[in-house]
Amino acid sequence: MGFTSQILHSDRRGGVEHGSIHKPIHTAVTFGYDDAHDLAAVFQGRQQGYSYGRQVNPTVNALQEKITIMEGGVATAAFSTGMAAIGTTLFSLLRNGDHFVSSSFLFGNTNSLFNSFAAHGIEVSFVDATSVDAVAAEIRDNTRMVFVETIANPRTQVSDLEAIGKLCKQHNLVYFVDNTLTTPYLFQPKDADASLSINSLTKYIGGHGNALGGAVTELANYDWSEYPNIYDTYKKGDPSNWAITQIKKKGLRDFGASLGPEAAHHISVGSDTLALRMDRSCRNASTLTSFLVQHSGISRVYYPGLEEHPQYELARSLFRYPGAIFSIELKDMDCFEFLNRLELFICTSNLGDNRSLAIPVAHSIYYEMGPERRASMGIDDSLVRFSIGIEDTDDLVTDLEQALS
Ligand SMILES: *Cc1c(COP(=O)(O)O)cnc(C)c1O
């Protein structure tokens, strides 16, 4: 079955109470057993079941299964936010003295998080991940992992995803791909040999801007029996389950950044229409960038769907569409004046919403990192990032036209 048919019917196929077409919202924080042996068996992992809500509950589990289907993976752990998914996963798989390589074109908070790891004895090298050679040059004896985003924002660099996957295989490194900007509808990291895929569910997968969430999916491309940091307790059964079990226990259970059942429900309902929304948002982004690139008030447009983009061909070969995020640099107009003239676009952070959003990057989300790091990431003071939604295309064009005139 196709992408949408599978996810639309995934709750029901898992067996839903009363024939309900959605998995209901289970709010109980704990689950009781008539026979204490069953409780013990659940705790010991010998029996399927639920114990305490911090680890998982039936509503969250249904969403995890849906995401596993989207990613073509084997298992998923859901978290309260995308940041929780990244932070707790890396914490559970890395140890003091380890090193990892990361793309330097990163979501701002991920950049901040990775800098904090250094203070805890886990070193990171930031590299230009559009080049596999730059990644290869940083691999050392204690390197455990490579972390990249599919399309970075705001400048829309595309990582050399397949080549980095081959490199990681060669060096037996864990390959961690943040798939948030592409979603599993545009790209499946599994096909690029990724070990784990992370999605901020807050963005396109939920889509409606009404719930925070994150997820990590095991893709069964890495042999965890070769990985030095798995605790003996989790070395049971098929090695493809070892890391995700450790992430669920040492990450989710011990840190407690659990996804709530109400948020899981919102995200699950939103995800039913992921493919339809992505089709529309990406088409809108393509039309808008074609309009902006020839506009006299604009000096640069960064979008992997434009032929002038340095990874245009790479994006074409990897992704169903080149995404729905782009950035512009304005020629003469002040970016605040431009933003304040927009009537339909919402001036805000976040991305991957059904509504179109715009933000002055250097003055907001990338303000804290300071002018030097901004310059190294190619972020101009006039840069405006857009996240394009599902509005009627003509209305978006009209709004940009009037704001630029
Ligand atoms: C938003 C985002 C995150 C973090 O997700 P939250 O749900 O906001 O914590 C991580 N990576 C990327 C690429 C993102 O866009």
PDBQT file of the ligand as one rigid body, heavy atoms in Angstrom, charges set to zero:
ROOT
HETATM    1  C1  LIG A 501      12.216  22.144  15.231  1.00  0.00    +0.000 C 
HETATM    2  C2  LIG A 501      13.360  21.287  14.934  1.00  0.00    +0.000 A 
HETATM    3  C3  LIG A 501      13.924  20.483  15.920  1.00  0.00    +0.000 A 
HETATM    4  C4  LIG A 501      13.429  20.486  17.349  1.00  0.00    +0.000 C 
HETATM    5  O1  LIG A 501      12.106  20.123  17.456  1.00  0.00    +0.000 OA
HETATM    6  P1  LIG A 501      11.161  20.663  18.662  1.00  0.00    +0.000 P 
HETATM    7  O2  LIG A 501       9.961  19.795  18.524  1.00  0.00    +0.000 OA
HETATM    8  O3  LIG A 501      10.913  22.107  18.419  1.00  0.00    +0.000 OA
HETATM    9  O4  LIG A 501      11.916  20.427  19.922  1.00  0.00    +0.000 OA
HETATM   10  C5  LIG A 501      14.998  19.689  15.582  1.00  0.00    +0.000 A 
HETATM   11  N1  LIG A 501      15.494  19.673  14.330  1.00  0.00    +0.000 NA
HETATM   12  C6  LIG A 501      14.973  20.432  13.347  1.00  0.00    +0.000 A 
HETATM   13  C7  LIG A 501      15.555  20.365  11.980  1.00  0.00    +0.000 C 
HETATM   14  C8  LIG A 501      13.892  21.261  13.615  1.00  0.00    +0.000 A 
HETATM   15  O5  LIG A 501      13.381  22.035  12.634  1.00  0.00    +0.000 OA
ENDROOT
TORSDOF 0
